[in-house]
Amino acid sequence: MIKNEVVNCILARRSTRKFTEQQIKEEQLETLLEAARWAPSGSNSQSWLFTAIQNKDILLKINELVREGFQHWIPDDDYPGKLGAKASSSREDYNFYYHAPTLIIATNRPNYENAMADCALALENIFLAAQSLGLGSCYINHLHWLRNDQELRNYLSELGIPKEHTICSSAAIGYIGKESNTPLRKDGTIHIIR
Ligand SMILES: Cc1cc2nc3c(=O)[nH]c(=O)nc-3n(C[C@H](O)[C@H](O)[C@H](O)COP(=O)(O)O)c2cc1C
């Protein structure tokens, strides 16, 4: 296998779940958002919106809305991540973005079939750019699950996230507080036909 700077960055990236309190630098945030903008998008739609939130009080308010949202949210399947997210939301120390100092929320226009794909690619750009800058990152799904929660949407709308947009995903970003273990990769997931 060939190793170069990009490949090494891809292999070294891990999902961070413990961040320090230190905010990332403005230039770093700009770099992450620019990396997101340069992701591929279906028919070059670029219909996404990346909203970066670095205000602790606003993040905590969103955390409370997520906590409340999960109380009356009924998962539409038994995907373990969803069930775990709902169950853990009742914990006193609950924080869905792991107290990261920066949360980037990716939303997209409604009724666009590539909405999730485009935002996921943009998020991976963010994660890899973060890794290259010595920052930690983690994909956070909770706002997607609660994308139709009225209280949450009202507040996000006040922050400038259009109500008609679908919430695709979000990225927690910050300096790494604790390195994550490396989950093993499953065998049998590659198939080459020559
Ligand atoms: C679609 C998607 C949703 C995810 N949602 C969450 C999440 O809500 N919270 C979380 O801690 N990690 C989340 N993750 C991160 C995965 O748990 C992680 O990528 C996986 O365990 C592999 O670990 P690694 O990223 O360190 O290689 C998500 C990843 C993806 C691709």
PDBQT file of the ligand as one rigid body, heavy atoms in Angstrom, charges set to zero:
ROOT
HETATM    1  C1  LIG A 201     -23.248   8.362   9.822  1.00  0.00    +0.000 C 
HETATM    2  C2  LIG A 201     -22.403   8.390  11.075  1.00  0.00    +0.000 A 
HETATM    3  C3  LIG A 201     -22.975   8.753  12.272  1.00  0.00    +0.000 A 
HETATM    4  C4  LIG A 201     -22.207   8.821  13.431  1.00  0.00    +0.000 A 
HETATM    5  N1  LIG A 201     -22.763   9.296  14.575  1.00  0.00    +0.000 NA
HETATM    6  C5  LIG A 201     -22.012   9.405  15.681  1.00  0.00    +0.000 A 
HETATM    7  C6  LIG A 201     -22.552  10.001  16.854  1.00  0.00    +0.000 A 
HETATM    8  O1  LIG A 201     -23.679  10.482  16.881  1.00  0.00    +0.000 OA
HETATM    9  N2  LIG A 201     -21.767  10.052  17.953  1.00  0.00    +0.000 N 
HETATM   10  C7  LIG A 201     -20.494   9.546  17.964  1.00  0.00    +0.000 A 
HETATM   11  O2  LIG A 201     -19.837   9.581  18.998  1.00  0.00    +0.000 OA
HETATM   12  N3  LIG A 201     -19.936   9.007  16.846  1.00  0.00    +0.000 NA
HETATM   13  C8  LIG A 201     -20.656   8.949  15.717  1.00  0.00    +0.000 A 
HETATM   14  N4  LIG A 201     -20.097   8.450  14.563  1.00  0.00    +0.000 N 
HETATM   15  C9  LIG A 201     -18.683   8.008  14.557  1.00  0.00    +0.000 C 
HETATM   16  C10 LIG A 201     -18.544   6.495  14.490  1.00  0.00    +0.000 C 
HETATM   17  O3  LIG A 201     -18.952   5.911  15.712  1.00  0.00    +0.000 OA
HETATM   18  C11 LIG A 201     -17.073   6.170  14.173  1.00  0.00    +0.000 C 
HETATM   19  O4  LIG A 201     -16.739   6.702  12.920  1.00  0.00    +0.000 OA
HETATM   20  C12 LIG A 201     -16.790   4.676  14.166  1.00  0.00    +0.000 C 
HETATM   21  O5  LIG A 201     -16.962   4.141  15.455  1.00  0.00    +0.000 OA
HETATM   22  C13 LIG A 201     -15.356   4.364  13.706  1.00  0.00    +0.000 C 
HETATM   23  O6  LIG A 201     -14.395   5.030  14.513  1.00  0.00    +0.000 OA
HETATM   24  P1  LIG A 201     -13.335   6.048  13.875  1.00  0.00    +0.000 P 
HETATM   25  O7  LIG A 201     -14.109   7.200  13.281  1.00  0.00    +0.000 OA
HETATM   26  O8  LIG A 201     -12.476   6.500  15.036  1.00  0.00    +0.000 OA
HETATM   27  O9  LIG A 201     -12.550   5.325  12.849  1.00  0.00    +0.000 OA
HETATM   28  C14 LIG A 201     -20.832   8.423  13.395  1.00  0.00    +0.000 A 
HETATM   29  C15 LIG A 201     -20.262   8.068  12.171  1.00  0.00    +0.000 A 
HETATM   30  C16 LIG A 201     -21.026   8.072  11.019  1.00  0.00    +0.000 A 
HETATM   31  C17 LIG A 201     -20.372   7.746   9.700  1.00  0.00    +0.000 C 
ENDROOT
TORSDOF 0
